[in-house]
Amino acid sequence: MSSFRFRVFTAAVILLFTEPSSAGRLDAAGDRTRDSTEEAPDADESDDDSDENSDCGELCQGFLRWVVAAPWTVPYELTYEHPSPRFAYARYPYHEGSGYLRAWVPADAQSPELEPVVRSLRHPDSIPSGARSWALATSLEAGSDFSGLHRGGATVRLFMPVPLELEGRFFYFAEANGEPGNDWASVSNLNLSWRFAATRSVQFRSGIGYQHWYEDAETESSNPLRAQLRHRPGFQFHYGMDAYPGRPFTLSAEARLGNLGQALVWELRGTVGVALGPVEVFGGYQALDIGGSSLGSPLLGVRGYW
């Protein structure tokens, strides 16, 4: 590829995956965590909404409940097996089989009428060979929006013998502000997830967690923040999916919604990875919005399975 074509290709990639430069996004996000800009709803508008809701009959309400519950009920119905198998974790994705989970039916659940099902699952009496009840995955990643905002992150996921997962995340942001040094901030999370639907190759999870915002002492006006204003706690709800469609590829997608102080926080994240034994290389995009300030960027990372 000629030098000119390479420069054109690079410019196209940057324009495709970046947003227009907007300095001061970390300061703006910090301000949103401290200041509430929401206005109280007008009393007349609230009354009108109540009248509209009263017009929705049982059929309408039932449909709305089904739509709200569909992200959980549909994956569960699609992955349900009888008898319900138990799951363990492979040493790493695609180790001695497909996917990441290994399934088996305990001996006490077997019966003559279940023989076809039992025969379809390997190692029916105990945890499959090479699998384990506990597993750990750690990852490091970095990203940039190519407009002055850079980020790095680390994630630890602990998989338990029961369908639960404990996750810790830490993200560090740095932004050029035209002065010596950079603005910086960090967001950390501690989450508990329930794996509510799973097969050997696809797992769905959902849960809640605590998150925390911390920023540097200086603001755009160079007025130092008091120590207590640099920290802002919050909570979040999350929903995610991990898929292993075929060796060596992995897919992951998740959505998060919560708060940091007074700011509404939402996140959408998707990655595609290549599993190389116990090491996985992945890339994707993380859209992160804190009170209207966008901190999203493309990302590249590496993950290890233990």
C-alpha angles and dihedrals in degrees: 000000000000121000091249093051091047091054091049091049092048092050091050092052092049092049091048098052103033138071127223112284114267115174121209097040093135091051090047092051091049091050091052091055089057103037128058113214096175118116124218112257116257112257093228091052090051091052091050091051090051091052091051092049091051089059091061108095130208092276092054093046092047091052091050091050090051091050092050093048096041096092088063105029098046097053090044094052092046094051101036115123130184120245090032108238124222119237137220131175128256119230086255137337114304093007106152093340146007127315126353105280125073119208133201139162115237116241092244090060094056123104135158093264090052096052095106090053093045092050090053091060121069122232097012098183104053146001108310117261112270094019130105139203094234127044138175132206123187128184141185123199143172135195146171136193089212088235100091100286116110131175144186130192146183129201132189121192122189114197114204134206088251119058092273132110131195115208133187122188134181126186126185122198129195125184130186110237102182092257133091106289128011138267110250139185139167137213121200129186138193112190139177116207133191116213097220099171130025147160129175090273107028130045128183122200137181135176151124135266151171122257134187135201122207127176142178121276097247128080132193089274090051090240109143114238119234112253094250092054093057091068126064123175126204147157134238143196118214140190124189148164134207120195135184104194096173141326122326102003129093131187129198132179132170143167127205133189128182145101143274109203105307095343126101109229127198132172136189119187135176131174139178118206143185116219113218101181110290090349124076127191115203142174137184145114134292118199109198123176123184113186092329095314111118116220098167127131144156114275143200125197150157127230131197128201120213 
